[in-house]
Amino acid sequence: MARHRQWHLSGWPAVLLAPIAVPVVLLGLLLTVLRRKRTADLTAADVESYLEDFAEGRGADFDWDDFTTIPITDPALDAVCQRAEMIPLPRTEGSRTEALRFLQEFRSQRGGPPAAGEAG
């Protein structure tokens, strides 16, 4: 019968190598986690879309929660997001009206089109 020729580490060498290998692997995993991007690359059109969806009753509350809790890479748009976070959940007629007002203000600041049903 032929002897198994595949190399593997066992016994005392494995025991001696483990205290070195385990921290190296854990450090690699930690660096991978730390290098992950923590902001969303949203455009002004994306922000406008989130505001419009909330104001018009489209999407779910978790979409709004994602929008208001994940920082945006662009500081100006992130400031808009932080301000939008003040619009209360659950979605009510009052919060939708507030979101529509905020959407109109956002559009006027960036020179976008008026909201549907709004006179230009």
N, C-alpha and C positions, 0 to 999 in steps of 0.2 A: 504494500500500500504506500502511495506517495505521501510524503510529508507536506503539510501546509506551509507554503512559502511566503505568505503575505505577512508583512512586517507590522507589528503593533507594539505598543508600549504597555507594559504590565509590571506588577511587582513594585519593588522599592523605587525604581526610576520614575514610575508613574506617581507614586506618593510624593516624591521629592519635587516633581515638576508641577503638580497641582497648585501649590501655593503661589506659583509664578503665573501659570496659565489662567487661572480663574480671575484674578484681578485685571489682567490684560484684557480678557474678554469683556468683563464688566465695564472697564474704562472705555472700550470701544463702543459698547451699547450706550453709555452715558453721553459720549461725544455725539453720537448719532441723534439722540433725543435733543440735546442742546442746540444742535445746528438746524433743527427744523424751523421753518418759517412760521412765525406766530401771528402774522397779519394777513389780511385779505387784500388782494390786488383788485379792488373795485374801482370802476370809473364813475364819473358823475352820472352817466346814463344808468348805471347799475343802481346807484343810490336813489336816483329819481324813480326807478322801477320799484324798488322796495317801498318807497313812500307812497307811490301811486297804488300799489297792490293793497297796502294796509288801508289807505283812505277809501278805496272802492270795495273793500270787503273780500278781495281775492287772497289766496294763500291761507296759510294756517298761522296760529299764534307762534308756533315754533320757528317759522320763517322770520317773523319779526324779532323773536328772541335771538336767533342767530345773527341777524343784522345788527342788533344793538349790543351784543356782547363780544363779538369778534372784532378786534381793532382793525382799522383800515390803514394801509400803508401811507396813503396821501393824508398829511396832517389836516388839511382844510376839510376834506371829506370825513375824516374821523371826528372832527369837531361837530359836523352836521349829525353824524351818527350818535354822538354823545348827547346832543340836544334832543334828538328823536327818542332817546331812551326815556325821556321824561313823560312821553305819551303813555298813559296807563293801559295795562292789560287787566282783565280781559277786554276784548274789543267791544266797545259800546258805541252808540250813536255820537255821544260826546267826544270820545277818543277819535272816532273816524273824522268828525268835523275838525278837531284839532290837527289831525294829520293832514287833512285837505288844506287847511290854512297854511301849515308848515310847507307843504308841497308847493303851493302857489308862491310862497316867499322864496323857496329854493329856486324855483324856475325863474322868477324875476331877477334874482341875484346873478344867475348864470346866463340870462338872456334866452331861456328856453320858451317853448310854446305855452300858451295858457292851458289850464286844465280843461277837460271836456265840459261843455256847457257854460264856460266862462267867457265873457265878452273880452275881445282883444283890445 
